[in-house]
């Protein structure tokens, strides 16, 4: 869908929940599989670009750095597994 959009967002010319959700999924996968995702994101420049644009937004950057946001950890959906590449 991103490849077919005419802008930097998934649908339309404005940021949407779909963009925020994709950015969070990418962040979680980068946490869970850092090596694999680094390789895969090289193939998906627009997904990487969307992720970077979302996390560069001032209010999101402040939220990510705040106590309100829980860090990724091994008790939630995105976790690192010892037997998978790090």
FIVO-754283 format. One record per atom (N, C-alpha, C): x, y, z; residue number from 1; atom name; residue in one letter. Coordinates in Angstrom, 2 decimals, padded with zeros to 5 digits. Layout:
// FIVO-754283
c1=X; c2=Y; c3=Z; i=NUM; at=CA; aa=a
...
END
This chain:
// FIVO-754283
c1=000.81; c2=-001.18; c3=000.00; i=1; at=N; aa=x
c1=000.00; c2=000.00; c3=000.00; i=1; at=CA; aa=x
c1=000.87; c2=001.26; c3=000.00; i=1; at=C; aa=x
c1=001.92; c2=001.24; c3=000.79; i=2; at=N; aa=x
c1=002.81; c2=002.40; c3=000.87; i=2; at=CA; aa=x
c1=003.45; c2=002.67; c3=-000.49; i=2; at=C; aa=x
c1=003.80; c2=001.61; c3=-001.19; i=3; at=N; aa=x
c1=004.42; c2=001.78; c3=-002.50; i=3; at=CA; aa=x
c1=003.46; c2=002.43; c3=-003.50; i=3; at=C; aa=x
c1=002.15; c2=002.27; c3=-003.30; i=4; at=N; aa=x
c1=001.17; c2=002.84; c3=-004.22; i=4; at=CA; aa=x
c1=000.71; c2=004.23; c3=-003.79; i=4; at=C; aa=x
c1=001.02; c2=004.66; c3=-002.58; i=5; at=N; aa=x
c1=000.57; c2=005.97; c3=-002.14; i=5; at=CA; aa=x
c1=001.37; c2=007.06; c3=-002.85; i=5; at=C; aa=x
c1=000.78; c2=008.24; c3=-002.93; i=6; at=N; aa=x
c1=001.47; c2=009.32; c3=-003.64; i=6; at=CA; aa=x
c1=002.24; c2=010.24; c3=-002.71; i=6; at=C; aa=x
c1=002.19; c2=009.96; c3=-001.44; i=7; at=N; aa=x
c1=002.89; c2=010.79; c3=-000.48; i=7; at=CA; aa=x
c1=003.76; c2=009.95; c3=000.42; i=7; at=C; aa=x
c1=004.09; c2=010.51; c3=001.57; i=8; at=N; aa=x
c1=004.93; c2=009.73; c3=002.47; i=8; at=CA; aa=x
c1=004.11; c2=008.94; c3=003.47; i=8; at=C; aa=x
c1=002.78; c2=009.13; c3=003.49; i=9; at=N; aa=x
c1=001.91; c2=008.41; c3=004.42; i=9; at=CA; aa=x
c1=001.20; c2=007.27; c3=003.69; i=9; at=C; aa=x
c1=000.67; c2=006.34; c3=004.46; i=10; at=N; aa=x
c1=000.03; c2=005.16; c3=003.88; i=10; at=CA; aa=x
c1=-001.20; c2=005.51; c3=003.05; i=10; at=C; aa=x
c1=-002.06; c2=006.34; c3=003.60; i=11; at=N; aa=x
c1=-003.32; c2=006.63; c3=002.92; i=11; at=CA; aa=x
c1=-003.56; c2=008.14; c3=002.93; i=11; at=C; aa=x
c1=-003.48; c2=008.74; c3=001.80; i=12; at=N; aa=x
c1=-003.74; c2=010.16; c3=001.73; i=12; at=CA; aa=x
c1=-002.52; c2=011.01; c3=002.02; i=12; at=C; aa=x
c1=-002.79; c2=012.28; c3=002.22; i=13; at=N; aa=x
c1=-001.70; c2=013.24; c3=002.39; i=13; at=CA; aa=x
c1=-001.46; c2=013.62; c3=003.85; i=13; at=C; aa=x
c1=-002.21; c2=013.00; c3=004.77; i=14; at=N; aa=x
c1=-002.06; c2=013.33; c3=006.19; i=14; at=CA; aa=x
c1=-001.73; c2=012.07; c3=006.99; i=14; at=C; aa=x
c1=-001.04; c2=012.28; c3=008.08; i=15; at=N; aa=x
c1=-000.72; c2=011.21; c3=009.02; i=15; at=CA; aa=x
c1=-002.00; c2=010.56; c3=009.52; i=15; at=C; aa=x
c1=-002.00; c2=009.23; c3=009.65; i=16; at=N; aa=x
c1=-003.18; c2=008.51; c3=010.14; i=16; at=CA; aa=x
c1=-002.77; c2=007.48; c3=011.18; i=16; at=C; aa=x
c1=-003.77; c2=006.87; c3=011.81; i=17; at=N; aa=x
c1=-003.49; c2=005.80; c3=012.77; i=17; at=CA; aa=x
c1=-002.77; c2=004.63; c3=012.10; i=17; at=C; aa=x
c1=-003.05; c2=004.41; c3=010.82; i=18; at=N; aa=x
c1=-002.37; c2=003.33; c3=010.10; i=18; at=CA; aa=x
c1=-000.86; c2=003.59; c3=010.05; i=18; at=C; aa=x
c1=-000.47; c2=004.84; c3=009.84; i=19; at=N; aa=x
c1=000.95; c2=005.19; c3=009.83; i=19; at=CA; aa=x
c1=001.58; c2=004.96; c3=011.20; i=19; at=C; aa=x
c1=000.88; c2=005.42; c3=012.24; i=20; at=N; aa=x
c1=001.38; c2=005.25; c3=013.60; i=20; at=CA; aa=x
c1=001.52; c2=003.77; c3=013.94; i=20; at=C; aa=x
c1=000.53; c2=002.98; c3=013.54; i=21; at=N; aa=x
c1=000.56; c2=001.55; c3=013.82; i=21; at=CA; aa=x
c1=001.72; c2=000.86; c3=013.10; i=21; at=C; aa=x
c1=001.91; c2=001.18; c3=011.83; i=22; at=N; aa=x
c1=003.02; c2=000.57; c3=011.08; i=22; at=CA; aa=x
c1=004.36; c2=000.95; c3=011.70; i=22; at=C; aa=x
c1=004.51; c2=002.19; c3=012.10; i=23; at=N; aa=x
c1=005.77; c2=002.63; c3=012.71; i=23; at=CA; aa=x
c1=006.03; c2=001.86; c3=014.01; i=23; at=C; aa=x
c1=004.98; c2=001.63; c3=014.80; i=24; at=N; aa=x
c1=005.14; c2=000.90; c3=016.06; i=24; at=CA; aa=x
c1=005.48; c2=-000.57; c3=015.79; i=24; at=C; aa=x
c1=004.86; c2=-001.16; c3=014.79; i=25; at=N; aa=x
c1=005.17; c2=-002.55; c3=014.43; i=25; at=CA; aa=x
c1=006.63; c2=-002.66; c3=013.99; i=25; at=C; aa=x
c1=007.07; c2=-001.74; c3=013.16; i=26; at=N; aa=x
c1=008.47; c2=-001.74; c3=012.71; i=26; at=CA; aa=x
c1=009.40; c2=-001.60; c3=013.91; i=26; at=C; aa=x
c1=009.09; c2=-000.68; c3=014.82; i=27; at=N; aa=x
c1=009.93; c2=-000.49; c3=016.01; i=27; at=CA; aa=x
c1=010.01; c2=-001.77; c3=016.83; i=27; at=C; aa=x
c1=008.87; c2=-002.45; c3=016.99; i=28; at=N; aa=x
c1=008.85; c2=-003.70; c3=017.75; i=28; at=CA; aa=x
c1=009.65; c2=-004.79; c3=017.07; i=28; at=C; aa=x
c1=009.53; c2=-004.90; c3=015.76; i=29; at=N; aa=x
c1=010.28; c2=-005.91; c3=015.03; i=29; at=CA; aa=x
c1=011.78; c2=-005.62; c3=015.05; i=29; at=C; aa=x
c1=012.14; c2=-004.34; c3=015.00; i=30; at=N; aa=x
c1=013.57; c2=-003.98; c3=015.11; i=30; at=CA; aa=x
c1=014.10; c2=-004.38; c3=016.48; i=30; at=C; aa=x
c1=013.29; c2=-004.21; c3=017.51; i=31; at=N; aa=x
c1=013.70; c2=-004.64; c3=018.86; i=31; at=CA; aa=x
c1=013.85; c2=-006.17; c3=018.91; i=31; at=C; aa=x
c1=012.86; c2=-006.88; c3=018.37; i=32; at=N; aa=x
c1=012.86; c2=-008.34; c3=018.46; i=32; at=CA; aa=x
c1=013.92; c2=-008.99; c3=017.57; i=32; at=C; aa=x
c1=014.10; c2=-008.45; c3=016.39; i=33; at=N; aa=x
c1=015.01; c2=-009.04; c3=015.40; i=33; at=CA; aa=x
c1=015.91; c2=-007.97; c3=014.79; i=33; at=C; aa=x
c1=016.82; c2=-007.39; c3=015.56; i=34; at=N; aa=x
c1=017.60; c2=-006.26; c3=015.05; i=34; at=CA; aa=x
c1=018.41; c2=-006.56; c3=013.78; i=34; at=C; aa=x
c1=019.06; c2=-007.69; c3=013.73; i=35; at=N; aa=x
c1=019.88; c2=-008.01; c3=012.55; i=35; at=CA; aa=x
c1=019.01; c2=-008.24; c3=011.32; i=35; at=C; aa=x
c1=018.01; c2=-009.07; c3=011.46; i=36; at=N; aa=x
c1=017.13; c2=-009.39; c3=010.33; i=36; at=CA; aa=x
c1=016.41; c2=-008.15; c3=009.83; i=36; at=C; aa=x
c1=015.90; c2=-007.34; c3=010.74; i=37; at=N; aa=x
c1=015.16; c2=-006.15; c3=010.32; i=37; at=CA; aa=x
c1=016.07; c2=-005.13; c3=009.65; i=37; at=C; aa=x
c1=017.29; c2=-005.01; c3=010.09; i=38; at=N; aa=x
c1=018.22; c2=-004.10; c3=009.44; i=38; at=CA; aa=x
c1=018.37; c2=-004.49; c3=007.97; i=38; at=C; aa=x
c1=018.49; c2=-005.78; c3=007.71; i=39; at=N; aa=x
c1=018.62; c2=-006.27; c3=006.33; i=39; at=CA; aa=x
c1=017.32; c2=-006.05; c3=005.55; i=39; at=C; aa=x
c1=016.20; c2=-006.38; c3=006.17; i=40; at=N; aa=x
c1=014.91; c2=-006.27; c3=005.49; i=40; at=CA; aa=x
c1=014.53; c2=-004.82; c3=005.20; i=40; at=C; aa=x
c1=014.81; c2=-003.93; c3=006.13; i=41; at=N; aa=x
c1=014.44; c2=-002.53; c3=005.92; i=41; at=CA; aa=x
c1=015.26; c2=-001.87; c3=004.81; i=41; at=C; aa=x
c1=016.42; c2=-002.42; c3=004.51; i=42; at=N; aa=x
c1=017.18; c2=-001.91; c3=003.36; i=42; at=CA; aa=x
c1=016.41; c2=-002.12; c3=002.06; i=42; at=C; aa=x
c1=015.60; c2=-003.17; c3=002.03; i=43; at=N; aa=x
c1=014.79; c2=-003.48; c3=000.86; i=43; at=CA; aa=x
c1=013.50; c2=-002.64; c3=000.81; i=43; at=C; aa=x
c1=013.14; c2=-002.03; c3=001.92; i=44; at=N; aa=x
c1=011.87; c2=-001.31; c3=002.04; i=44; at=CA; aa=x
c1=012.14; c2=000.12; c3=002.49; i=44; at=C; aa=x
c1=012.74; c2=000.88; c3=001.62; i=45; at=N; aa=x
c1=013.15; c2=002.25; c3=001.98; i=45; at=CA; aa=x
c1=011.97; c2=003.12; c3=002.41; i=45; at=C; aa=x
c1=010.81; c2=002.96; c3=001.79; i=46; at=N; aa=x
c1=009.67; c2=003.80; c3=002.16; i=46; at=CA; aa=x
c1=009.13; c2=003.43; c3=003.53; i=46; at=C; aa=x
c1=009.18; c2=002.16; c3=003.90; i=47; at=N; aa=x
c1=008.75; c2=001.76; c3=005.25; i=47; at=CA; aa=x
c1=009.72; c2=002.34; c3=006.27; i=47; at=C; aa=x
c1=011.01; c2=002.25; c3=006.01; i=48; at=N; aa=x
c1=012.01; c2=002.84; c3=006.89; i=48; at=CA; aa=x
c1=011.80; c2=004.35; c3=007.00; i=48; at=C; aa=x
c1=011.52; c2=004.98; c3=005.89; i=49; at=N; aa=x
c1=011.30; c2=006.42; c3=005.84; i=49; at=CA; aa=x
c1=010.07; c2=006.82; c3=006.66; i=49; at=C; aa=x
c1=008.99; c2=006.05; c3=006.52; i=50; at=N; aa=x
c1=007.78; c2=006.33; c3=007.30; i=50; at=CA; aa=x
c1=008.07; c2=006.18; c3=008.78; i=50; at=C; aa=x
c1=008.72; c2=005.09; c3=009.17; i=51; at=N; aa=x
c1=009.09; c2=004.87; c3=010.57; i=51; at=CA; aa=x
c1=009.90; c2=006.04; c3=011.10; i=51; at=C; aa=x
c1=010.91; c2=006.45; c3=010.36; i=52; at=N; aa=x
c1=011.78; c2=007.54; c3=010.80; i=52; at=CA; aa=x
c1=011.00; c2=008.85; c3=010.91; i=52; at=C; aa=x
c1=010.11; c2=009.11; c3=009.96; i=53; at=N; aa=x
c1=009.32; c2=010.34; c3=009.98; i=53; at=CA; aa=x
c1=008.39; c2=010.38; c3=011.19; i=53; at=C; aa=x
c1=007.79; c2=009.25; c3=011.51; i=54; at=N; aa=x
c1=006.90; c2=009.19; c3=012.68; i=54; at=CA; aa=x
c1=007.69; c2=009.46; c3=013.95; i=54; at=C; aa=x
c1=008.79; c2=008.76; c3=014.14; i=55; at=N; aa=x
c1=009.54; c2=008.88; c3=015.38; i=55; at=CA; aa=x
c1=010.35; c2=010.17; c3=015.47; i=55; at=C; aa=x
c1=010.42; c2=010.93; c3=014.39; i=56; at=N; aa=x
c1=011.09; c2=012.23; c3=014.42; i=56; at=CA; aa=x
c1=010.14; c2=013.36; c3=014.79; i=56; at=C; aa=x
c1=008.84; c2=013.08; c3=014.80; i=57; at=N; aa=x
c1=007.87; c2=014.12; c3=015.15; i=57; at=CA; aa=x
c1=008.08; c2=014.54; c3=016.60; i=57; at=C; aa=x
c1=008.10; c2=015.83; c3=016.88; i=58; at=N; aa=x
c1=008.44; c2=016.30; c3=018.23; i=58; at=CA; aa=x
c1=007.58; c2=015.72; c3=019.35; i=58; at=C; aa=x
c1=006.29; c2=015.65; c3=019.16; i=59; at=N; aa=x
c1=005.44; c2=015.13; c3=020.24; i=59; at=CA; aa=x
c1=005.65; c2=013.63; c3=020.45; i=59; at=C; aa=x
c1=005.87; c2=012.90; c3=019.37; i=60; at=N; aa=x
c1=006.13; c2=011.47; c3=019.51; i=60; at=CA; aa=x
c1=007.50; c2=011.24; c3=020.12; i=60; at=C; aa=x
c1=008.47; c2=012.04; c3=019.72; i=61; at=N; aa=x
c1=009.81; c2=011.93; c3=020.31; i=61; at=CA; aa=x
c1=009.75; c2=012.18; c3=021.82; i=61; at=C; aa=x
c1=008.97; c2=013.19; c3=022.23; i=62; at=N; aa=x
c1=008.82; c2=013.46; c3=023.67; i=62; at=CA; aa=x
c1=008.14; c2=012.30; c3=024.37; i=62; at=C; aa=x
c1=007.11; c2=011.75; c3=023.76; i=63; at=N; aa=x
c1=006.41; c2=010.61; c3=024.36; i=63; at=CA; aa=x
c1=007.34; c2=009.40; c3=024.50; i=63; at=C; aa=x
c1=008.09; c2=009.11; c3=023.45; i=64; at=N; aa=x
c1=009.00; c2=007.96; c3=023.49; i=64; at=CA; aa=x
c1=010.04; c2=008.12; c3=024.60; i=64; at=C; aa=x
c1=010.47; c2=009.33; c3=024.85; i=65; at=N; aa=x
c1=011.45; c2=009.58; c3=025.89; i=65; at=CA; aa=x
c1=010.86; c2=009.75; c3=027.27; i=65; at=C; aa=x
c1=009.54; c2=009.67; c3=027.39; i=66; at=N; aa=x
c1=008.89; c2=009.90; c3=028.68; i=66; at=CA; aa=x
c1=008.70; c2=008.61; c3=029.46; i=66; at=C; aa=x
c1=008.31; c2=008.76; c3=030.70; i=67; at=N; aa=x
c1=008.02; c2=007.61; c3=031.56; i=67; at=CA; aa=x
c1=006.71; c2=006.93; c3=031.18; i=67; at=C; aa=x
c1=005.88; c2=007.64; c3=030.41; i=68; at=N; aa=x
c1=004.58; c2=007.08; c3=030.03; i=68; at=CA; aa=x
c1=004.72; c2=005.90; c3=029.07; i=68; at=C; aa=x
c1=005.74; c2=005.91; c3=028.24; i=69; at=N; aa=x
c1=005.91; c2=004.82; c3=027.28; i=69; at=CA; aa=x
c1=006.69; c2=003.69; c3=027.91; i=69; at=C; aa=x
c1=006.12; c2=002.51; c3=027.84; i=70; at=N; aa=x
c1=006.82; c2=001.33; c3=028.35; i=70; at=CA; aa=x
c1=007.85; c2=000.89; c3=027.33; i=70; at=C; aa=x
c1=009.04; c2=000.59; c3=027.79; i=71; at=N; aa=x
c1=010.08; c2=000.08; c3=026.91; i=71; at=CA; aa=x
c1=009.71; c2=-001.32; c3=026.44; i=71; at=C; aa=x
c1=010.21; c2=-001.69; c3=025.27; i=72; at=N; aa=x
c1=010.05; c2=-003.07; c3=024.84; i=72; at=CA; aa=x
c1=010.75; c2=-003.94; c3=025.87; i=72; at=C; aa=x
c1=010.21; c2=-005.12; c3=026.13; i=73; at=N; aa=x
c1=010.80; c2=-006.01; c3=027.11; i=73; at=CA; aa=x
c1=010.44; c2=-007.45; c3=026.76; i=73; at=C; aa=x
c1=010.95; c2=-008.39; c3=027.50; i=74; at=N; aa=x
c1=010.72; c2=-009.79; c3=027.19; i=74; at=CA; aa=x
c1=009.44; c2=-010.35; c3=027.78; i=74; at=C; aa=x
c1=008.56; c2=-009.49; c3=028.27; i=75; at=N; aa=x
c1=007.28; c2=-009.94; c3=028.80; i=75; at=CA; aa=x
c1=006.11; c2=-009.55; c3=027.91; i=75; at=C; aa=x
c1=006.35; c2=-008.87; c3=026.84; i=76; at=N; aa=x
c1=005.28; c2=-008.39; c3=025.97; i=76; at=CA; aa=x
c1=005.35; c2=-009.04; c3=024.60; i=76; at=C; aa=x
c1=004.59; c2=-008.48; c3=023.67; i=77; at=N; aa=x
c1=004.49; c2=-009.03; c3=022.32; i=77; at=CA; aa=x
c1=005.85; c2=-009.11; c3=021.62; i=77; at=C; aa=x
c1=006.59; c2=-008.01; c3=021.65; i=78; at=N; aa=x
c1=007.89; c2=-007.98; c3=020.99; i=78; at=CA; aa=x
c1=008.96; c2=-008.32; c3=022.02; i=78; at=C; aa=x
c1=009.63; c2=-009.42; c3=021.81; i=79; at=N; aa=x
c1=010.68; c2=-009.86; c3=022.73; i=79; at=CA; aa=x
c1=011.81; c2=-010.46; c3=021.93; i=79; at=C; aa=x
c1=012.97; c2=-010.49; c3=022.51; i=80; at=N; aa=x
c1=014.11; c2=-011.12; c3=021.85; i=80; at=CA; aa=x
c1=014.19; c2=-012.57; c3=022.30; i=80; at=C; aa=x
c1=014.45; c2=-013.42; c3=021.35; i=81; at=N; aa=x
c1=014.56; c2=-014.84; c3=021.62; i=81; at=CA; aa=x
c1=016.02; c2=-015.25; c3=021.49; i=81; at=C; aa=x
c1=016.49; c2=-016.04; c3=022.42; i=82; at=N; aa=x
c1=017.90; c2=-016.45; c3=022.41; i=82; at=CA; aa=x
c1=018.27; c2=-017.27; c3=021.19; i=82; at=C; aa=x
c1=017.34; c2=-018.09; c3=020.70; i=83; at=N; aa=x
c1=017.69; c2=-018.97; c3=019.60; i=83; at=CA; aa=x
c1=017.50; c2=-018.32; c3=018.23; i=83; at=C; aa=x
c1=017.07; c2=-017.06; c3=018.17; i=84; at=N; aa=x
c1=016.94; c2=-016.35; c3=016.91; i=84; at=CA; aa=x
c1=018.04; c2=-015.31; c3=016.79; i=84; at=C; aa=x
c1=018.35; c2=-014.88; c3=015.57; i=85; at=N; aa=x
c1=019.40; c2=-013.85; c3=015.41; i=85; at=CA; aa=x
c1=019.04; c2=-012.59; c3=016.16; i=85; at=C; aa=x
c1=020.06; c2=-011.96; c3=016.71; i=86; at=N; aa=x
c1=019.83; c2=-010.72; c3=017.47; i=86; at=CA; aa=x
c1=019.97; c2=-009.53; c3=016.58; i=86; at=C; aa=x
END
